[in-house]
């Protein structure tokens, strides 16, 4: 009998100014710290909605452009078949964003991304309170403002690790 395939985590994001890409690097490091989870990292330009059907977990990120980018929204608009069939229901999902201003809509962007996760029936994975959250991160997901700090990287890595651990646990039954 063949060994079961490790759960595949899709790290999907749009990045314009590099901040989201840096957070994705840290999230990927957190995922890779968990054994027996396969990471599939994709920029939105290089991914197809079909990849959602084969993932066991999803972490999605967008720069803050007064909300998620139009490109990412359009990409998700093509995932309606999976919404109708419920293929993503019960799978872990998480979000991240970055922008140049703490008061420029970071939380609104996270909430739009959260809506994508929840509308598919996915299990939303956020960040629990730690003292670091006074300066970095959000309950809704990993964030960065202006620059990506070491605290931001630690929050992002923690998010990646949390989602990967949950995906592995669910896959093991």
Rosetta blueprint (number, residue, H / E / L):
1 X L
2 X L
3 X L
4 X L
5 X L
6 X L
7 X E
8 X E
9 X E
10 X E
11 X E
12 X E
13 X E
14 X L
15 X L
16 X L
17 X L
18 X L
19 X H
20 X H
21 X H
22 X H
23 X H
24 X H
25 X H
26 X H
27 X H
28 X H
29 X H
30 X H
31 X H
32 X H
33 X L
34 X L
35 X L
36 X L
37 X E
38 X E
39 X E
40 X E
41 X E
42 X E
43 X E
44 X H
45 X H
46 X H
47 X L
48 X L
49 X L
50 X H
51 X H
52 X H
53 X H
54 X L
55 X L
56 X L
57 X E
58 X E
59 X E
60 X E
61 X E
62 X E
63 X E
64 X L
65 X L
66 X L
67 X L
68 X L
69 X L
70 X H
71 X H
72 X H
73 X H
74 X H
75 X H
76 X H
77 X H
78 X L
79 X L
80 X H
81 X H
82 X H
83 X H
84 X H
85 X H
86 X L
87 X L
88 X L
89 X L
90 X L
91 X L
92 X E
93 X E
94 X E
95 X E
96 X E
97 X E
98 X E
99 X E
100 X L
101 X L
102 X L
103 X L
104 X L
105 X L
106 X H
107 X H
108 X H
109 X H
110 X H
111 X H
112 X H
113 X H
114 X H
115 X H
116 X H
117 X H
118 X H
119 X H
120 X L
121 X L
122 X L
123 X E
124 X E
125 X L
126 X L
127 X L
128 X L
129 X L
130 X L
131 X H
132 X H
133 X H
134 X H
135 X L
136 X L
137 X L
138 X E
139 X L
140 X L
141 X E
142 X E
143 X E
144 X E
145 X E
146 X L
147 X L
148 X L
149 X L
150 X H
151 X H
152 X H
153 X H
154 X H
155 X H
156 X H
157 X H
158 X H
159 X H
160 X H
161 X H
162 X H
163 X H
164 X H
165 X H
166 X H
167 X H
168 X H
169 X H
170 X H
171 X H
172 X H
173 X L
